[in-house]
Amino acid sequence: MNYEDFYQDLQPQQKNVKDGLASLQKLFKAVSRELEGGDVKNLAKDLAAMAQTVAAVSESVDAMKTAADGFDARGYFESGEYAEQMLAACAEKGVDVRGEFPVFEMFPYRVRLDVENQDVYLDRKKVQCMRPGSFVDIVKNGQEKLNKASFNAAAFATELADAYDLAVLKLGRQKQSDIYLSNLYKFLAPMSRFRRDYDQQSFAFDLARLYISDVEETKNGRRFQFGPSRVAGKGIRILDRNGKEQFLATILFYEQAED
């Protein structure tokens, strides 16, 4: 099954409905004039034309409804064809995607396919979209909107430094130690209700924007550097300015040495 085939099959009927409605609008205006002006002869003729057009529109609508009722949404999801076509649309439209059915990452979004209910989730929002290409358009438009949103990299770096200092204290670490970014997230959003508003994907997106920015220090002059990790699963996946994936695991804040 391919939604594009279904879409193309319904195009003629959709056009018939569109043309019929346009014709009905013109006929309605004519009938209104004739009724007001007392032109009964043309009134009867145009009413007959309206009835014929209504029947044609109704026939096309019925055909579209029959096709829609016959669309096997459950089979479309269970077979994996929706996911395959979604991935193909991502490749075509240049949307980076990782993961395996039924959960994918389209940075910074998390996409989940609910096979049981034939729903698609973009983060926690349910999106009613059976057309993979249209769904990928939604993702791409959202990404572009997020990338255009204002972001104060220096302010975020300073907030990150504050969380870093708290983590060093709470974890009993030495100053200027590498701290896992996943630990810092817990200090930035310590309560579950905060994490609903600022989830880990949002954190990863802010890290990405800081990573690709020209900011190299906090507002009070402390510098920072990201680091990798040999521990599996500790790296936070981001995309750099070229759209290539990078994994950031740790961060270190330090005072710049005086000359």
Secondary structure in CASP SS format (residue, H / E / C, confidence):
PFRMAT SS
TARGET T0000
AUTHOR 0000-0000-0000
METHOD secondary structure of the structure
MODEL  1
M C 1.00
N C 1.00
Y H 1.00
E H 1.00
D H 1.00
F H 1.00
Y H 1.00
Q H 1.00
D H 1.00
L H 1.00
Q H 1.00
P H 1.00
Q H 1.00
Q H 1.00
K H 1.00
N H 1.00
V H 1.00
K H 1.00
D H 1.00
G H 1.00
L H 1.00
A H 1.00
S H 1.00
L H 1.00
Q H 1.00
K H 1.00
L H 1.00
F H 1.00
K H 1.00
A H 1.00
V H 1.00
S H 1.00
R H 1.00
E H 1.00
L H 1.00
E H 1.00
G H 1.00
G C 1.00
D C 1.00
V H 1.00
K H 1.00
N H 1.00
L H 1.00
A H 1.00
K H 1.00
D H 1.00
L H 1.00
A H 1.00
A H 1.00
M H 1.00
A H 1.00
Q H 1.00
T H 1.00
V H 1.00
A H 1.00
A H 1.00
V H 1.00
S H 1.00
E H 1.00
S H 1.00
V H 1.00
D H 1.00
A H 1.00
M H 1.00
K H 1.00
T H 1.00
A H 1.00
A H 1.00
D H 1.00
G C 1.00
F C 1.00
D C 1.00
A H 1.00
R H 1.00
G H 1.00
Y H 1.00
F H 1.00
E H 1.00
S C 1.00
G C 1.00
E H 1.00
Y H 1.00
A H 1.00
E H 1.00
Q H 1.00
M H 1.00
L H 1.00
A H 1.00
A H 1.00
C H 1.00
A H 1.00
E H 1.00
K H 1.00
G C 1.00
V C 1.00
D C 1.00
V C 1.00
R E 1.00
G E 1.00
E E 1.00
F C 1.00
P C 1.00
V E 1.00
F E 1.00
E E 1.00
M E 1.00
F C 1.00
P C 1.00
Y E 1.00
R E 1.00
V E 1.00
R E 1.00
L E 1.00
D E 1.00
V C 1.00
E C 1.00
N C 1.00
Q C 1.00
D E 1.00
V E 1.00
Y E 1.00
L E 1.00
D C 1.00
R C 1.00
K E 1.00
K E 1.00
V E 1.00
Q C 1.00
C C 1.00
M C 1.00
R C 1.00
P H 1.00
G H 1.00
S H 1.00
F H 1.00
V H 1.00
D H 1.00
I H 1.00
V H 1.00
K H 1.00
N H 1.00
G H 1.00
Q H 1.00
E H 1.00
K H 1.00
L H 1.00
N H 1.00
K H 1.00
A C 1.00
S C 1.00
F C 1.00
N C 1.00
A H 1.00
A H 1.00
A H 1.00
F H 1.00
A H 1.00
T H 1.00
E H 1.00
L H 1.00
A H 1.00
D H 1.00
A H 1.00
Y H 1.00
D H 1.00
L H 1.00
A H 1.00
V H 1.00
L H 1.00
K H 1.00
L C 1.00
G C 1.00
R C 1.00
Q C 1.00
K C 1.00
Q C 1.00
S C 1.00
D C 1.00
I E 1.00
Y E 1.00
L H 1.00
S H 1.00
N H 1.00
L H 1.00
Y H 1.00
K H 1.00
F H 1.00
L H 1.00
A C 1.00
P C 1.00
M C 1.00
S H 1.00
R H 1.00
F H 1.00
R H 1.00
R H 1.00
D H 1.00
Y C 1.00
D C 1.00
Q H 1.00
Q H 1.00
S H 1.00
F H 1.00
A H 1.00
F H 1.00
D H 1.00
L H 1.00
A H 1.00
R H 1.00
L H 1.00
Y H 1.00
I H 1.00
S C 1.00
D C 1.00
V C 1.00
E C 1.00
E E 1.00
T C 1.00
K C 1.00
N C 1.00
G C 1.00
R E 1.00
R E 1.00
F E 1.00
Q E 1.00
F E 1.00
G E 1.00
P C 1.00
S C 1.00
R C 1.00
V C 1.00
A C 1.00
G C 1.00
K C 1.00
G C 1.00
I E 1.00
R E 1.00
I E 1.00
L E 1.00
D C 1.00
R C 1.00
N C 1.00
G C 1.00
K C 1.00
E E 1.00
Q E 1.00
F E 1.00
L E 1.00
A C 1.00
T E 1.00
I E 1.00
L E 1.00
F E 1.00
Y E 1.00
E E 1.00
Q C 1.00
A C 1.00
E C 1.00
D C 1.00
END
